[in-house]
Amino acid sequence: MCGLCGAFGAPDHWSDGLDRSGPPEAERRARAAAANRVLGLYGLRLAAWAGRYTLSGRTGRSAVVDHFGGLWPAAERLAGRPCDPLDPAIIAALEVR
């Protein structure tokens, strides 16, 4: 059996918001692009996939994330270290870009 059986129909999350001005997949791609600015500093990449997100690391490990509420715990598991998007060093690195 493949892993796709449970991949469809992820529940809504508060971070999805009520104002859905564009197609849901386009919004997910835009959120993933914004998150990748931070995740890239940890060697991770987020992509929109089938109404969810896939988070992958440089080693090839990956995780399916339903919504942004599960993003940072999954990022910490894949990176093997704490991932704090509000860390002053991360913010400074983003400002330099």
C-alpha positions as CSV (number, residue, x, y, z in Angstrom):
1,M,0.0,0.0,0.0
2,C,1.3,3.5,-0.8
3,G,1.3,6.5,1.4
4,L,-1.1,8.5,-0.7
5,C,-4.2,7.0,0.9
6,G,-4.1,9.4,3.8
7,A,-2.6,12.4,1.9
8,F,-5.9,14.0,0.8
9,G,-8.3,16.1,2.7
10,A,-6.1,17.8,5.3
11,P,-8.1,19.8,7.8
12,D,-8.0,23.6,7.7
13,H,-5.7,25.4,10.1
14,W,-6.0,28.9,11.5
15,S,-2.9,30.0,9.6
16,D,-4.9,29.4,6.3
17,G,-7.0,32.5,7.1
18,L,-10.5,33.3,6.0
19,D,-9.7,35.6,3.0
20,R,-8.9,33.2,0.3
21,S,-8.5,35.6,-2.6
22,G,-6.6,33.2,-4.9
23,P,-6.6,29.5,-5.6
24,P,-5.7,27.5,-2.5
25,E,-2.7,25.8,-4.3
26,A,-1.3,29.2,-5.3
27,E,-1.6,30.4,-1.7
28,R,0.3,27.3,-0.5
29,R,3.0,27.9,-3.0
30,A,3.4,31.6,-1.9
31,R,3.5,30.5,1.8
32,A,6.1,27.9,1.0
33,A,8.3,30.4,-0.9
34,A,8.1,32.8,2.1
35,A,9.0,30.0,4.6
36,N,11.9,28.8,2.4
37,R,13.7,32.0,3.1
38,V,14.0,30.9,6.7
39,L,14.1,27.1,6.2
40,G,17.0,27.4,3.7
41,L,19.2,28.7,6.5
42,Y,18.6,25.4,8.2
43,G,19.2,23.3,5.0
44,L,15.6,22.6,4.5
45,R,13.1,23.2,1.7
46,L,9.3,23.3,1.7
47,A,7.0,22.6,-1.3
48,A,3.3,22.7,-1.7
49,W,1.9,19.2,-2.5
50,A,-1.6,17.8,-2.7
51,G,-3.2,20.3,-0.4
52,R,-0.3,19.9,2.1
53,Y,3.4,20.6,2.2
54,T,6.5,18.4,1.8
55,L,9.5,19.4,3.9
56,S,12.8,18.0,2.7
57,G,16.4,18.2,3.9
58,R,19.8,18.0,2.2
59,T,20.2,14.3,3.2
60,G,17.0,13.3,1.3
61,R,14.9,12.9,4.4
62,S,11.4,14.4,4.1
63,A,8.2,14.8,5.9
64,V,4.6,15.6,4.9
65,V,3.2,18.6,6.9
66,D,-0.5,19.3,6.9
67,H,-0.3,23.0,7.8
68,F,2.1,25.6,9.2
69,G,1.2,24.5,12.7
70,G,3.2,21.4,12.2
71,L,6.0,23.0,10.2
72,W,8.5,23.9,12.9
73,P,8.4,20.7,14.9
74,A,8.9,18.8,11.6
75,A,11.8,21.1,10.7
76,E,13.5,20.5,14.0
77,R,13.2,16.7,13.5
78,L,14.7,16.9,10.0
79,A,17.4,19.4,10.9
80,G,18.3,17.6,14.1
81,R,18.5,20.9,16.0
82,P,16.2,23.7,17.2
83,C,14.7,25.8,14.4
84,D,13.7,29.3,15.7
85,P,12.5,31.7,13.0
86,L,12.6,34.5,15.5
87,D,16.3,33.9,16.4
88,P,18.1,37.2,16.1
89,A,20.9,35.6,14.0
90,I,18.2,34.3,11.6
91,I,16.6,37.7,11.4
92,A,19.9,39.3,10.8
93,A,20.7,36.8,8.0
94,L,17.4,37.5,6.3
95,E,17.9,41.3,6.5
96,V,21.3,40.9,4.7
97,R,19.6,39.1,1.8
